[in-house]
Amino acid sequence: MKIVRGFEDAKRALSRRVAAQDASVSPNLAAGLKNMFGTEQPEQAVGIIIADVRKRGDAALRDLSLKISGVKLDAIEVSHDEIEAAAARVPQGLLSDLQTAAGQIKYFHDKQFAAYHEGLGRMAPGTVFRVLERVGLYVPGGTASYPSSVLMTAIPALSAGVGEIIICTPSGKDGRIPDMTLAAVKIVGNARVFAVGGAQAVAAMAYGTESIPPVDKICGPGNIFVMLAKKQVYGTVDIDGLQGPSEVLIIADEYADPSRCAADMLAQAEHDSLAQSVLVTTSELLARKVQEEVESAAKTFERQATIEESLARAAVICVVENLRQAVELANDYAPEHLVILTVDSSGLAADIRNAGCVFVGKHATVVMGDYIAGPSHALPTSGTARFASPLNVTDFVRLMNIVDVDDRMMSELGAVAARLAEAEGLTAHARAVLPDRKET
């Protein structure tokens, strides 16, 4: 993990205008794609997968699961009895923790929706909102369990009033979805679960199969193939965004605890080898201490190989002259997670324009946002926080306008509309407004 000194060098080190979906794949993965799909390009392989699912439905899902993951799907949908049995196998303490997290998430998004609903009453007359009828949620899995992703995506949808939730998540090599994931589904309550992952799951939710109904919008993070599939089906359905590898940027002054800085960098690197961990500090001494602690502590974790690869590929410490420069770098970088460890973290947060979620306070850490704080942890990545928002209740509603063309509107504005239509050469438009109007 390198240290970069000076604002200009730091700016170059943190520059990124390359889309997350343009990330290169390893030689092994490229060879695997070539063997399975006749191409080394992920985007082309995803197109082949989507076309197959559109054509053959459930049969394609079964074949692709076996071909890509080596998993034989006996059943595509997970039954209610399986969900109940899985939840019963989860230790009561962990089940209680999931319920506590669900309560926090529900409280936050219920309050958010109430405020949104109240705000609509102050909008222009004729603007109403409609809740999406059916949404699809992608929950990563296969090699790990992510019950938190079930809660963080499904609960905001439920708070918005979505009628039907479809969850797709890959099973493990044994063909089973982890008990913790299904326990989270039980806590959510109103969801159907399908043991399908990857690009084929996105295609199934977008176009529908014999088992999986088509949805209106697909949300949730996934690997590069999930991201590319979301990109390709957009327009048939809406999507929440194109989430790339997870990332954190920490702003710290000379009073910050090096151990706390190192802990959040290591936690981020633990996600996967493409995760990005960045520290921007005004203290040379803090920079060196954090570097030493990160490199030393990395060897002590179960996912050591992943952490060390992530740190080598994408971790950087930037030393700048002042906090103003640190804020400018953060706004340019637009991180998914921004942790502020300074004397006045809340004051500094007021200057932040671009970030998915900002963590302030004495014990600021991304992990609280990952699991329990309340806001969804589905956040914009890869610099898209410049224009995108975290997953929230507004993702599951849409606005609709109702125009009441009464006598007053027609008498006051009808002729204006007709003249504007004629000016554009659309005489049929003008006649539709004023049928008796003669062309001029």
C-alpha positions in Angstrom: 0.0 0.0 0.0 1.6 3.2 -1.2 1.7 6.7 0.3 1.2 9.7 -2.0 2.2 13.1 -0.9 0.9 16.5 -2.2 -2.5 17.6 -3.5 -1.7 17.2 -7.3 -0.2 13.7 -6.9 -3.1 12.7 -4.7 -5.6 14.0 -7.3 -3.9 11.9 -10.0 -3.9 8.9 -7.8 -7.6 9.2 -7.1 -8.7 10.1 -10.6 -11.3 7.8 -12.0 -13.5 8.3 -15.0 -13.5 4.6 -16.1 -16.8 2.9 -15.7 -16.8 0.0 -13.2 -18.2 -2.3 -15.9 -15.1 -1.6 -18.0 -12.9 -3.4 -15.5 -10.7 -6.1 -16.9 -11.1 -9.7 -16.0 -8.3 -12.1 -15.0 -6.8 -14.4 -17.6 -8.4 -17.5 -16.0 -11.8 -15.9 -16.1 -11.3 -14.8 -19.7 -10.3 -18.4 -20.6 -13.4 -19.8 -18.8 -15.7 -17.4 -20.7 -14.1 -18.5 -24.0 -14.6 -22.1 -23.2 -18.3 -21.6 -22.1 -19.5 -18.9 -24.5 -16.9 -18.6 -27.2 -15.8 -15.1 -26.2 -13.4 -13.6 -23.7 -15.5 -10.4 -23.3 -17.8 -10.4 -20.3 -20.3 -8.1 -22.0 -20.7 -10.4 -25.0 -21.0 -13.5 -22.7 -23.8 -11.7 -20.7 -25.6 -10.9 -24.0 -25.5 -14.6 -24.8 -26.9 -15.6 -21.4 -29.7 -13.0 -21.6 -30.7 -14.2 -25.1 -30.8 -17.8 -23.9 -33.0 -17.1 -20.9 -35.4 -15.0 -23.1 -35.7 -18.0 -25.5 -35.7 -21.0 -23.2 -36.8 -19.7 -19.8 -36.5 -22.1 -16.9 -34.6 -24.7 -19.0 -31.9 -22.1 -19.7 -31.7 -21.2 -16.0 -31.1 -24.9 -15.1 -28.5 -25.4 -17.9 -26.7 -22.2 -17.1 -26.5 -22.9 -13.4 -24.9 -26.3 -14.1 -22.6 -24.9 -16.8 -21.4 -21.8 -14.9 -21.5 -22.9 -11.3 -21.7 -26.7 -11.4 -25.0 -26.5 -9.4 -27.9 -28.8 -10.4 -31.2 -26.9 -9.7 -33.8 -29.4 -8.5 -36.2 -26.5 -7.8 -35.9 -22.9 -9.0 -38.2 -21.4 -6.3 -37.5 -21.9 -2.6 -40.6 -23.2 -0.9 -42.1 -21.6 2.2 -41.3 -24.8 4.2 -37.6 -24.5 3.2 -37.6 -20.9 4.4 -39.2 -21.8 7.7 -36.8 -24.8 8.3 -33.8 -22.6 7.5 -34.8 -19.9 9.9 -35.4 -22.6 12.6 -31.8 -23.7 12.2 -30.3 -20.2 12.8 -29.2 -19.7 16.5 -31.8 -17.7 18.4 -29.2 -15.0 19.2 -28.4 -14.4 15.5 -32.0 -14.4 14.6 -32.6 -11.8 17.2 -29.8 -9.7 15.8 -31.3 -9.9 12.3 -34.6 -8.8 13.8 -33.0 -5.8 15.5 -31.3 -4.8 12.3 -34.6 -5.1 10.4 -36.3 -2.9 13.0 -33.6 -0.2 12.5 -33.9 -0.3 8.7 -37.7 -0.3 8.8 -37.8 2.7 11.2 -35.5 4.7 9.0 -37.3 4.0 5.7 -40.8 4.3 7.2 -39.9 7.8 8.4 -38.4 8.6 5.0 -41.5 7.5 3.2 -43.8 9.5 5.6 -41.7 12.6 4.9 -41.8 11.9 1.1 -45.6 11.4 1.2 -46.0 14.7 3.1 -43.8 16.5 0.7 -45.9 15.4 -2.2 -48.8 17.5 -0.8 -46.7 20.6 -1.4 -45.9 19.8 -5.0 -47.6 21.3 -8.0 -51.3 20.3 -8.3 -51.9 17.3 -10.4 -48.7 15.4 -9.4 -49.4 12.0 -7.8 -47.3 9.0 -7.1 -47.7 5.4 -7.9 -45.9 2.5 -6.1 -44.2 -0.1 -8.3 -46.2 -3.2 -8.4 -43.4 -5.8 -8.5 -39.7 -5.4 -8.0 -36.7 -7.8 -8.3 -33.9 -7.8 -5.8 -30.5 -9.4 -6.4 -28.8 -10.7 -3.3 -25.2 -11.9 -3.8 -24.3 -15.4 -2.6 -22.8 -18.6 -3.8 -19.6 -18.5 -1.7 -20.9 -16.5 1.2 -24.1 -15.5 3.0 -25.5 -11.9 2.8 -28.6 -11.7 4.9 -27.9 -8.0 5.4 -28.5 -7.4 1.7 -31.9 -9.0 1.9 -32.9 -6.6 4.7 -31.3 -3.6 3.1 -33.0 -4.0 -0.2 -36.4 -5.5 0.6 -37.3 -3.4 3.6 -37.1 0.0 1.7 -39.4 -1.6 -0.9 -41.9 -2.7 1.7 -41.8 0.7 3.4 -42.7 2.2 0.0 -45.6 -0.2 -0.3 -44.4 -2.5 -3.1 -46.9 -5.3 -3.6 -44.7 -8.2 -4.6 -41.0 -8.7 -4.1 -38.9 -11.2 -6.1 -35.5 -12.2 -4.7 -32.9 -14.0 -6.7 -29.8 -15.3 -5.0 -27.4 -18.1 -6.1 -27.1 -21.3 -4.1 -23.9 -22.9 -2.9 -22.3 -25.9 -4.6 -24.7 -28.1 -2.5 -27.7 -26.4 -4.2 -28.8 -24.8 -1.0 -29.2 -21.1 0.0 -27.5 -20.3 3.3 -29.8 -20.5 6.3 -29.1 -16.9 7.4 -30.1 -15.6 4.0 -33.4 -17.4 4.2 -33.9 -16.4 7.8 -33.7 -12.8 6.6 -36.3 -13.5 4.0 -38.6 -14.8 6.7 -38.2 -11.7 8.7 -39.0 -9.6 5.6 -42.1 -11.7 5.2 -43.5 -10.6 1.9 -41.0 -12.1 -0.7 -40.6 -15.0 -3.1 -37.1 -16.5 -3.4 -35.5 -18.1 -6.4 -32.2 -20.0 -6.2 -30.8 -18.4 -9.3 -27.7 -16.1 -9.6 -25.6 -14.2 -12.1 -26.6 -12.6 -15.3 -29.3 -15.3 -15.9 -31.1 -14.2 -12.7 -31.2 -10.6 -14.0 -32.5 -11.8 -17.4 -35.2 -13.9 -15.7 -36.4 -11.0 -13.6 -36.4 -8.7 -16.6 -38.2 -10.9 -19.1 -39.8 -13.6 -17.0 -39.7 -17.4 -17.2 -42.2 -20.1 -16.4 -41.2 -19.8 -12.7 -40.0 -16.2 -12.3 -42.5 -13.4 -13.1 -41.2 -10.3 -14.8 -40.6 -7.3 -12.6 -40.7 -3.5 -13.0 -37.3 -2.7 -11.5 -34.2 -4.6 -10.5 -32.2 -3.5 -7.5 -29.2 -4.8 -5.6 -25.5 -5.3 -5.9 -23.6 -8.2 -7.6 -20.5 -9.1 -9.5 -19.4 -7.7 -12.9 -21.8 -10.1 -14.7 -24.8 -9.0 -12.7 -23.8 -5.4 -13.3 -23.5 -5.9 -17.1 -26.8 -7.8 -17.2 -28.5 -4.9 -15.4 -27.0 -2.5 -18.0 -28.3 -4.6 -20.9 -31.9 -5.1 -19.6 -32.3 -1.4 -18.7 -35.1 0.0 -20.7 -37.1 -3.2 -20.4 -37.0 -2.6 -16.7 -35.6 0.1 -14.5 -32.5 -0.5 -12.4 -31.1 1.2 -9.3 -27.7 1.6 -10.8 -24.5 -0.2 -11.8 -22.7 -1.0 -8.5 -19.1 -1.8 -8.8 -16.5 -2.9 -6.2 -17.0 -1.6 -2.6 -15.0 1.4 -1.5 -14.2 3.7 1.4 -12.4 7.1 1.6 -11.4 8.2 5.1 -10.6 11.9 5.9 -8.4 12.1 9.0 -6.5 14.8 10.8 -3.5 14.5 13.2 -5.8 13.7 16.1 -7.4 10.6 14.5 -6.7 7.1 16.0 -4.5 5.2 13.5 -6.1 1.9 14.6 -9.5 3.1 13.7 -8.4 4.3 10.3 -6.6 1.0 9.7 -9.6 -1.0 10.8 -12.0 0.5 8.3 -9.5 0.1 5.5 -9.0 -3.5 6.3 -12.8 -4.1 6.6 -13.2 -2.6 3.1 -10.4 -4.7 1.6 -12.0 -7.8 3.1 -14.9 -7.5 0.6 -13.0 -8.6 -2.5 -9.8 -8.1 -4.3 -11.2 -5.1 -6.3 -12.4 -3.2 -3.2 -10.8 0.2 -2.8 -9.5 1.6 0.5 -8.3 5.2 0.6 -7.1 7.4 3.4 -6.6 11.2 3.0 -4.9 12.8 5.9 -3.1 16.0 6.9 -0.6 14.1 9.1 2.5 12.4 7.7 2.9 10.7 11.1 -0.6 9.3 11.0 -0.1 8.1 7.4 3.0 6.1 8.3 1.3 4.6 11.4 -1.8 3.5 9.4 0.4 2.0 6.7 2.3 0.0 9.2 -0.8 -1.2 11.1 -2.7 -2.1 7.9 0.1 -4.2 6.5 0.8 -5.9 9.8 -2.9 -6.6 10.7 -3.7 -7.9 7.2 -1.9 -11.1 8.0 -4.2 -11.9 11.0 -7.6 -12.3 9.2 -9.2 -15.3 7.6 -9.5 -13.6 4.3 -5.8 -12.6 4.3 -5.3 -13.3 0.6 -8.2 -11.2 -0.5 -7.2 -8.4 1.8 -3.6 -8.3 0.7 -4.6 -8.4 -3.0 -7.0 -5.6 -2.5 -4.5 -3.5 -0.6 -1.9 -4.1 -3.3 -4.2 -3.2 -6.2 -6.3 -0.3 -5.0 -5.3 1.0 -1.5 -3.6 4.4 -1.2 -2.8 6.9 1.5 -2.7 10.5 0.5 -1.0 13.2 2.6 -2.2 16.7 1.9 -1.6 20.2 3.4 -5.0 20.9 4.9 -8.6 19.6 5.3 -9.8 21.9 2.5 -7.7 19.9 0.1 -9.0 16.6 1.7 -12.6 17.7 1.1 -11.9 18.6 -2.5 -10.3 15.2 -3.2 -13.3 13.5 -1.5 -15.8 15.4 -3.6 -13.9 14.6 -6.8 -13.6 10.9 -5.8 -17.3 10.7 -4.8 -16.9 7.6 -2.6 -19.5 5.0 -1.8 -18.5 5.3 1.9 -16.9 8.4 3.4 -15.6 8.3 7.0 -14.6 11.6 8.6 -12.2 11.2 11.6 -11.5 14.8 12.5 -12.0 17.1 15.5 -15.1 18.6 13.9 -16.4 15.8 11.7 -20.0 17.1 11.5 -18.8 20.5 10.5 -16.6 19.1 7.8 -19.5 16.9 6.6 -21.4 20.0 5.6 -18.8 20.6 2.9 -19.2 17.2 1.4 -21.2 17.2 -1.9 -20.6 13.8 -3.3 -20.7 10.6 -1.3 -23.0 7.6 -0.9 -23.1 7.6 2.9 -21.1 9.8 5.3 -20.0 8.6 8.7 -19.2 11.1 11.5 -18.9 11.0 15.2 -16.5 9.6 17.8 -17.0 6.0 16.7 -17.6 6.5 13.0 -17.2 3.3 11.0 -18.7 1.9 7.8 -19.5 -1.4 9.5 -22.4 0.2 11.4 -23.9 1.3 8.1 -23.3 -2.1 6.6 -25.6 -3.8 9.1 -27.5 -1.8 11.7 -27.6 2.0 11.5 -30.8 2.1 9.3 -30.1 3.6 5.9 -29.7 1.0 3.1 -26.2 -0.2 2.5 -26.9 -0.4 -1.3 -25.0 2.7 -2.4 -23.6 4.3 -5.5 -20.0 3.3 -6.3 -17.3 4.0 -8.9 -17.8 7.8 -8.6 -21.5 7.6 -9.4 -22.3 9.4 -6.1 -21.7 12.5 -8.2 -25.2 12.0 -9.6 -26.8 8.9 -8.0 -28.4 8.3 -4.6 -28.4 5.4 -2.1 -31.2 2.9 -2.4 -34.2 4.4 -0.7 -38.0 4.4 -0.8 -38.1 6.8 -3.7 -36.6 4.0 -5.8 -39.9 2.2 -5.6 -42.3 4.9 -6.5 -42.8 7.0 -9.6 -44.5 10.3 -10.2 -47.5 10.7 -12.5 -49.2 13.9 -13.7 -52.9 14.4 -14.0 -54.0 17.3 -16.2 -57.6 18.6 -15.8 -58.4 20.4 -19.1 -61.4 22.4 -18.0 -63.2 25.3 -19.5 -60.9 27.9 -17.9 -57.7 26.2 -19.1 -59.0 25.9 -22.6 -60.3 29.4 -22.9 -57.1 30.9 -21.5 -54.5 28.7 -23.0 -56.0 26.7 -25.8 -55.2 29.3 -28.5 -51.7 29.5 -27.2 -51.2 25.8 -27.6 -52.7 25.8 -31.1 -50.4 28.6 -32.2 -47.3 26.8 -30.8 -48.4 23.6 -32.6 -48.7 25.5 -35.9 -45.4 27.1 -35.4 -43.9 23.6 -35.2 -45.7 22.6 -38.4 -48.0 20.2 -36.5 -51.4 21.3 -37.8 -53.2 18.2 -36.6 -52.1 19.0 -33.1 -53.6 22.5 -33.5 -56.8 21.2 -34.7 -57.0 18.7 -31.8 -56.9 21.6 -29.4 -59.3 23.8 -31.4 -61.3 21.7 -33.9 -63.0 24.8 -35.4 -59.7 26.7 -35.8 -58.7 27.5 -39.4 -55.1 27.0 -40.4 -53.2 30.2 -40.9 
